[in-house]
Amino acid sequence: MKIKTALISVSDKTGLLALAQELKRNRVTIYSTGGTLAFLKQGRIPVRSITELTQTPELLGGRVKTLHPKVHGGLLFLRGDLKQVREAKQHGICPIDLVVVNLYPFRETVRKPRVTLKQAAEQIDIGGPTMLRSGAKNFKSVTVVCDPGDYPQVIQELKTRKGAVSPELNRVLAQKVFRHTSAYDGEIARYLSSDEEHSSEGLPKTLHVTYEQSQILRYGENPHQRAALYRRQGEIPKFSFEQIHGKELSYNNILDFEAAVDTLREFKEPAACVVKHNNPCGIAAQSDLTEAVVQAIDSDSMSAFGGIVGVNRVCSEKIAKTITEKLHFFEVMVAPDFSPEALRILKSRKNLRILRLPNLYDIGPYDLRFTKSGVLLQDRNQPIWKREAKLAKNLRWVTRKKLEAGETDDLIFAWKCVKVVRSNAIVLTQGKRTVGIGAGQMSRVDSVKIACMKAGERSYGSILASDAFFPMPDNIEVAHAHGIRAIVQPGGSIRDQDVIDACNQFGIAMAFTGERHFRH
């Protein structure tokens, strides 16, 4: 079926003139409203006001203009049903074959500062979604376009099919409409949700979430698995990254990249990390960021090979040169930004993925994880620096030996590091750098042994941080054998006293934080 009549009403005019010109070439009758009508007239496109179709003026300040039987009848009546065809003709309802509509910019409006509820409500589109849904329901006869990105494909079909659009494309566009309007309604519901609509624990009772495919990934966890990255549909993301060089990303790259982000966010001071298999293998914080990079790599230089390197400041030429000299091969480089000289050096590695992350610290309040049982949601485990002063004040020394006041910063650094390591997590630090990390073991004492093994002689005089309490004093025995001088851990085991006694026996200082940091 050729397109003979179109209805166009859009807030976003991007690419519209090219589509309208193709409709003009095919002698399509176009009806339009308000600003779109003026825009098409200015572009010398023959266009009629919607009031010519409905024979009814726009009412209530434009709130009611397309909610009319001649609009929705023209979209909905079944062209192959003789009874409906006769009924439409009897009531002067003409078929509308093409609807081009995009919705009021509700999402963009509510993200502006100091927007009132009244202003937000005025951007809730009623006629637009209704027209889209009417046309999409009748997709066998009606072409419905809600995304300017689809204009070129529609134009191409109009050219090659002599003014018609294929049933296959109509169906695809209809699917897109229902996803689009669903996400739009969900955004409105989220905005209007009040505190009363949260559970007694303060978490949302309902999750209004729609994701759309953003990027096909190179492969999944393994090359035989397909993978893609999905983003919240229609959302202007607070947290996003830009790939500016290198091979396409894989599933594992995304996971490791986000582990690097979580690590870097723990530090307000200049910091660097190296991540491998979703765990940091080196972390350092120094006023000289280049020195921090060196220390992070040297923490476990063998594991750093093929890893992800991240810094929480602009990557300079000196930093880029240092990394490329120390690491023969690494997969990804992450930074808030890069100097032109740094990019020149890094881009010399043809396959190196370079990711710019301008909003490192701006992430939403919840963590979501999709499981076979459903969706898990929890409050995000906020960076320790946000409450660092309180933590330092409330540290509880439980052993006879204590660290000097000036060494508390080193202890808290170790605590920040262990927070971002997978459980069971043990981290050894010297000053503001890691020297040994034990991660993901089923037995905590095994994590202690691995961290000490990784540290080698550097374990002597180091600080040990544990993400959860020690269930047995055997951990302390291993720590003593490798020269650990101080321990920071949450406390809370029924055998805390046994662990404290072991520390006192070996002359190890130990402080309790009172908070656990499991990371599964």
N, C-alpha and C positions, 0 to 999 in steps of 0.2 A: 504494500500500500504506500502510495506516495504521500508525503507530508504536504498538506494544503493549507492548514491553519496552525498557527503557533501562538502560544501565550508566554511572554517573557516578563519576568519581574525579579530583578536581582539587586542585592546591595553591593556586591563585588562586581565591578564592570570589566575586570581583567579578561581580555581576549574576546569580549562580547561582540565587538564590531566586526571581526572576521567572520564569526558565525552568522551574524545578521546579514552581512553582504552575500554570503552563500545562499541564505534563505531568499534574499531579494532576487538573486540570479534564477532561482527556481520558482519565482512568482508566488511565494508563500504569503498568505495574509497574516500579518502580525498584529496581535493585540498586546498592549502593555499598560503599565501603571506609573504614576508619579515621576520620580527621578529617572527611572529607566526609559519612560516615554520621551522625556526631554532629551536624554542622552542619545537615543536612536534618531530622533528628529535632527539633532545637531550633526549627527553622522550621515545625514541625507538618506536615511532608511525609511521607506514608506511604512508608517505605523499608525494604528488606530488606538484610541483610548478604550480601556476596558468598559467604560460606560456605554460605548456604542454597541458592545456585545450584550450587556446586561439590561440596557435601557433603564438603569437605576444609577443615580449619582452616588459617589463615594460618601459614606455616612460616618458620623461620630469621629470627625477629625481624621478620616482615613482608616479608622479601625475596621470598618466593614466596606470592602470593595470587591473582593473576589469570592466571598461566601455567598454564592448565588447559584440557583439551579441551572442557569444557562452555562455557568462555568463547570460545575461539577457534573452536571448531566452530560455536557460535551466531552468530558474526560471519561466518564464511567460507563456510558451505554455501550452494550455489546453490539459491534458492527454486524455480526453474523446472526443476530437474533431478530427476525423480521418483526416480531411484536414490539421489541424495544426500539427498532428503527422507526416504525410507524408512530410510536408514542413520542419519540424525540421530535419527529417532524411536526406532529400535532401541536406540540408546545413551543415550537420555534427554537429548538435546541440544535445547534450546529456542532458537528464533531470537531474536537480540538485534538490534533495529531501530535503536537510537540509541546512540552512544557519545559521551560528553562527557568529555574528558580534557585537562588541560594538565599539563605535565611538571614534574618537580622543578626548583627554581630553581638550576640549575647555574651559569649565567652570573652571576647576582647573588651567589652564594656565593663564587666564585673571585675576584671583584673586591673582596671585603672584605680589609682588611689582616690579614696574618699567618695566612692560611688554610693549614692543613696539607694534604698530599696525601691523608691518610686522610679528612679532612673533605670534601674535594672529591669523592673517590671515592664517598662515601655519597650524594652528590647526583646521581649518574649514574642516570637513570631507565631501567629495563629493561622493566617491564610496561607502562608508559604508551605508549612508542613502538610496542611490539609490538601493543597493542590498536588504536592509531590506524591502523597500517599494515594490520592484518587487516581492519578495517572499511572503510578507504579502498579496498582491493583489490576489495571487494565493493560498490562504491558504488551499483550499480543497485538494491540492496536495503537498504543500510545508510546512515544519516545519521551523519557523523563530524564532531564539532565540537572544534577544538583552541584556538580563540581566543574569549575572552569577548565580543569585539567583534562576533561573529557571532550572539550569542544573540538580539538583537532581530529579526533577519531570520528566524531559525528560529521564533521565537514567532509572528511575523506569518503565516508559512505554516501553522503548526499551527491558527491561528484561521481563516484564509480557506479552508483545504483540509480542514477538519474532522478534524484530527488526523494529517494526512499532510504530507510534504515532497516538493516536486517533484524529478523526476530531474535537472533542470538545476541546481538548487541543490546537490543531492548531489554532482554531478560537480565543481562549483566548490569545494566544501568538501574533497573528496578531493584535488584538486590542491594546496590549501593545506596539507593534512596532509603530503604528501610534501616540499614545500618546507620546511616547518617542521621535520620530523624530520631532513632533510638538514642544515639549518643547525645544529641542536642537536648532531648527531654531529660536525660540523666544528668546533664550539666546543670539544668535548671533546678532539678530536684535536689542536687547537692547544695546549690547555692541557698535554696530556701529552707534547707534542713536547719532546725534550731537545736539548741542544747537538749531540749526535751526528747528529741528523736534519737538520742544516744542511750545506750544501756546504762545501768547504774555504775558500771566501771568506767564510763566515759568514752567507750569505743562505739563506732557507728553500728546501728542495728542492721542496716542494709548497705551493701556495697554497690554503687552504681558505676560499673566499670565496663567500658568497651574498648577493646584493643584492635588496632588495624596494622597490617603488615607494613613495616617501615623499611626493612632491608633484608634481602636474601643473604645469608651468611655462607662462607666458603664451604663449611660442613659442620656437623654437630660435634659431639665429644669425640667421635671417631669418623674417619672419612666415609664410611658407608651409611652414615646417618645424615638425613637432610635437616636443615635448620634455618630459622629466620628470626629476626628481631621485630617485635611488635611494640608499638607505642600507644598510649592512651589516645583514642580517636578524637580528633579535633582539638586536642589540648595544646596550649602553648607551654611546653615543658619548662619547669624550673631547672631541672637537671638534664643537661644534654651535652653531647660531645660532637666535635667535627673532626673527621679524618681528612688530613691534608696531604697525606702521602702514603704509598705502600700498597701491598697486596690487600685484597678484600679480607674482612675480618671473619674469624671463625667463632663458633659457639664458645670455645674455651678462651679465646681472646677477650670476649665480653666479660666472662666470669672473672678472669684474672685482672682485667682492667678495673672492674668494680671493687675487687679486693684491694687494689692499689689506691683507689679513691678513698675507701674506708680507712686505710692506713694513714694517708696524707691528711685527712680531715681531723685526725687526733691532735695535730700540732698547729699552733698559731705561729710559732717560730719557724724559721727556714728548716725544712726537713726533706729527706730523700728516702726512697725505699726501693727494694727489688722484690718482685713477687714471682713465685713459681708455683704452679698447680694450686692456685687459690689461697696460698699462704705467703706471707712475707718471709723471705730468707735473709733479709738484711734491712735494718732501719737505723737511721742516724739523724740527729738534729744538731745543727751548728750554725753560728752566725755567718760563717763562710759556707755557703751552700755547696760550693765545689768540694770542700772538705767533707761535707756530709755525704755527698755522692760517693766519694772514694771509700769512706767508712762503711756505707751501706753495701757496696759491692764486695769489699774485703771481709765483711762479716761471714760470708760463705761464698767465696768466689767460684767454687765448683758448681754450686746450685744456681748461681746467677747466670750461667751460660744458658742462653735460650729463654731468658725470663722477660719480665716487664719492668722497665725502669720508670719511676715517677718522681717528680719534684713538685713542691707546693708553691713555688715562685716561678717567675719567667725564666725559661731556659736560655741562658746566655751562650755566647760563642765558647767561652772557657769551659762551661759545663758540658756542652755538646762534644767538644774536643776531648775532654777527660773521659767521658763515657765511651766514646768510640775507640779510644786508645786502650782502655782497660778491658773492654768486652769485644771479643772477636765477633760474637753473634748474640743479638738479643731481638726479641720479636716486636716489642711495642715500646714507644716512648710517650709518656703522658706528662703534660704540664698545662698550667693555666694559659700560657702563651709562649711564643718563641721569638727570639730576635731574628732578623733576616740572616745574620751570619750563622746563627745556630742552625737554622733551616738548611742553609747551604751545605753545612757539614753533615747533618743528619740525612739529607736527601741523597747524599753520595752512596748510602746503603739503599740499593734499588728496592728491596722488598720490605724495608723497615716501615712498620705502620706508625705514623706520627699522629697522635690524637691531641687536639686542643680542647681543654676543659675550662672555660672561663668562669663557671659558677660552681667551683669546687665545694663551697660550704653551704650552698643553697639547695637543700634536699628536703623532701616532705616529712611529715611527722610520723609516718607509719612505715613499717616493713611488711611487704606482702610476699607470700610464697605459695605457689600453686602445688598442691599435693593430689594424690589419687582420691583422697577423702573430701577434698574441697579446697578452699582458700584459707590459709593461715594469715592472720593479721596480728601485729603487735606494735607497741610503741617503739620507735626507733631508739636504739641505745646511743644516746647523745654523747658527743666527744667529752672526754674527761676535763679538757681545759675550761669548759663552761662552768665547772664547779671545783676547779683545782684548789682554790684557796680554802674552801670548806673541807675538802678532802685532806689537805695537809694539816689543817687544824684538828681534824677528828681522827687522825692516825692513832692507833692504840698499840703502843709498844708493850709486848707481853713477855719479853725476855729481860734478863738482868742487863745484857749488853744492848746498847742502843747506838744508832748512828748519830754523828754530830749534826747540829741544826743545818749546817751548810750542805749536807749530803742528802737532805730530803728531796731536793729537786731530782737527783739521780734515781732515787727510789721511785718517785712518781713517773719519771720517764719510763722505767721498766714496767710499771703498772699500765701505762698507756700502750706500750708495745704488746703486752700479753693479751690485752683486750681484743686485738684484731687478728689473733692467731686461732686456728681451729682447735677445738677441745679434743682431748685434754691438752692444755697448752702450758708450756714452760718456756720462759725466756731468760737468758743470761745477758747482763749488760755490764759494760765498763764505761763509766761516764754517761755520755749521751749517744751511745751506739750499742747495738746488739752484737754479741760475740758468739751466741749459740741459741738455737731455737729447736724445741721439740714439740711437734704438733700432731694432733689427730690420733693419738694412741688410745687403745681401750684401757690401758693401765697407766695411771699417772706416773708411777715410778719409771716406766719405760720412757715416757716423755722426758723425765729428768735425765735419764741415762743418755738419751739421744742428744739433748741440748748440751750436756757436758762433753760428749764425744765430739760434737761439732765445734765446740769452743777450744778443745785441746788445752794447752797451757794457759790460754786466756781465761779459763774458768777461775783461776786462782785470784782471789780478791774481788770477784764479781758479785753483782746483786742478782738474786734469783726472784722472778715473779711467777706466781701460779694463778691461773684464772679462777680456780676453785680451791676449796680447802684440801689439806692433805689428810687422807683417811688413815694413814699409818706412819709411824716414825721412820720406816725404811727409806722414805724419800730423803729425810734429813741425813741419814747415814751416807747415802750416795752423794748428797751435796757436800757434806764434810770431807769425804774422800777426794773431792775435786776442788777443795779450797774456797767454797762459797763463804762470803763473809756476812751477808745479810739476805733476808727473805722478806718479801711482801706477798700477802695472800689474804683472802676474805676472812678466814676463820669460820667457825660454826660447826665443826665436826664434834661428834660425841667423844672423840679421842684427841681433842685439842691439847689437853694437858699433857698427854704422852708426847705429842709433837713439841710442845714448849719445853718439856723436860729434856728432850733430845737436843734441842738447840742450846739450852743452858749447859748441857754436858759438853758440847763441842765448841762453845763460845761463839755461836752464831746469833746475830741480832735478828729479831723478827717482829714485824708490825702487821696488825690486822686492819683491813680497810672496812670490813662490814658489808661489802658489796661483791657479788659474784659476776663474772663476765663470760659465761659459756657462749660459745659460738659454734653452732652445729651446721 
